[in-house]
Amino acid sequence: MSLITAVAVDCIIPRNSYKDLRFQIINFDTGDNYNLINHEVTMTVGAGEVLVKNGIIVNASEGMVKFEFEPNDTRDLLARSYHADILIRDEDSDMYWPGWSGTIAVVPFLSGEVESNE
């Protein structure tokens, strides 16, 4: 007997593939886009930080950041959902704070692909 558990996820990454995840960081106090000039952005995936990705700031003044996943990043991960956090670090003060918290699902293959038993 197998057990299937449904979990709401925010993002999906096909295991062993290339995938970009893009986020826009919002200042929760003002509702405006957060200015990422002189900031670093990091994503941690999984308990115990199974995977850590540095963000690429696409548009600092608009708070746009992307995380580029490559096949080696997810090749050995189990196909399941993982808790993920985006952490923002102010390079001037060296202070960290959360920018996003959610769930990322690593799926066994690309959508529409058929796994072969050959």
Secondary structure, 3 states (H helix, E strand, C coil): CCCCCCCCCCEEEECCCCEEEEEECECCCCCCECCCCCEEEEEEECCCCCEEEECEEEEHHHCEEEEEECHHHHCCCCCEEEEEEEEEEECCCCCEEEEEEEEEEEECCCCCCCCCCC
